Amino acid sequence: MATRAQWIAGTRTRTLPAAIAPVLVGTAIADFEGSARIGIALCALVVALALQVGVNFANDYSDGIRGTDDVRVGPVRLVGQKLATPTQVKRAAFLSFAIAGIAGLIMAAVSGFWILLPVGITAMLAAWFYTGGSKPYGYLGLGEVFVFTYFGLVAVIGTSASQTGNISSLSILGGISCGLLSTAILLANNVRDIPSDLGAGKNTLAVRLGDKKTRALYQFMVVVGIGISTAMSLIENGPTLAWVAISAGFIAVEPIKVIRSGAEGKALIPVLAGTGKTLFVFSLIVSFAIANS
């Protein structure tokens, strides 16, 4: 029986900034446009966190029963390490999705932005079939598309639009920025797992590209993700964010340095945490700058 600490570790806390960051940015954009609604923002945060935890448990369950996690150098895997039964982890995933669905329904009802319902349903389906089902798209190298779309574009635009009633250029750029940094978190995880994923037949994008190209793509996503904040300043009446890239860039130096060093296995674990920290700090800085412009 897994302990409470192991269940918490199973949520993969290092990935949670990918859920929090876009909600912060989307709400800051809504505030910049004079339409921030805290109740809706809190619902969006619950949706994002529950969806992130749900996809992490779903991934743990599906990879665990396939044997993909039998040999790992990364954080806790409940099924793969036989700390919890597959049924328990599957139930935890579905409970998380249910919480996301309820919060999403409340969010749509309060905002009147009903398009959120079908979008939310596709998000939960995408979360499950990432590594679940007979042909999981995560095993085809498409996991990054899911992360960029739902933890970038959809999260920022949905959070902002549900409060303002419209989709702005600022929210699209914010979605791209958060999406790239969130995807970099997944790349940091997958570049570490190339040997084990390759052996298990899990053809992630990192496996398909190979070690060297994956490391280059990671650096590109981090640098461009942070740098896009400067483009937000070019929008008519946009906030002044040119200094954000410089500030957040300092946080990204260490994980990029480790990636560039050619580190492998356990030596790459800090990159996952460092990338999550980069995204979270970036979202705080850019949100503060937008809301106070």
C-alpha positions, 0 to 999 in steps of 0.5 A: 500500500502506497504511503501518503508521501508516495501518492503525493510524489505520484502526482509528479509535483515538479510538473504542476507549474505547467498547470498553475502558470497559464492560469496566472498569465491568463488572469493577468491578461484579463486584469490588463483588459479590465475584466478579471473575475477571481471566482472564474480564475480559481475554477480555472486553476482547479481545472488545470491542476486536476487535469495535470494530476489526472494525466500524471496518474493516467500515464503512471497507470498506462505505462505501468501495466505496459511495463514501460516503467519497470526500469526507471531513473526518474521519480516515483511511479506507483504502478511500475514500482508496485507501490499501488495497484493499477486499479487504485491509480486508475481510480485516482486518475478518473477522480482527478478528471471528475474534479476537473470536469465539475470545476469546468462545468461551474466555470462555464456556467458562471462565465457563460462561455459554454465553448469550454465544455467541449474543449474540456471534454477533448482535454480529458480524452487527450489526457487519457489517450496520451498513454492509454488505449490500444494506440496511445499517441504519446508512444508516437511522438505526439505528447508534446502536441498535447502539452503545447495545446492544452497547457499552453494555448487552451489554458491561457486563452480559456482562462482569459476569454472566460473572464473577458468574453473575447480572445485577444492577441495578448492571450494567444502570445501568452499561450504560445509562451507558456506552451513552449515552456510547458513542452520543455518540461516534457522534453526534459523528462523524455530526454532522460528516459530515451534509453528506457523508452527505446527499450520499451518501444515508447517512441516519444519525440525524444526517441524519434529525434535522438539525444542531440536534437532533443537537447537542441529543441529543449533549448530552443523552446526555453529561449523562444518561450521566454523571448516571446514576452517581448513580442507582447509589448509590440501589440497596440497598447500592450504591456511593457515586457521587454525586461521579463525575458532578461529576468526569467532568463537567469532562472533558465541558465542552470537547466540549460547548462545541464542539458548542454553538458550532455548529462545523462540518467539521474544527472538530468533529474534536476533539469525537470525541476529547474524547467518547472521553476523557470516556467513558474517564475516566468509566469509570476514575473510576466503576470505581475508586469501585465497586471501592473502595466 
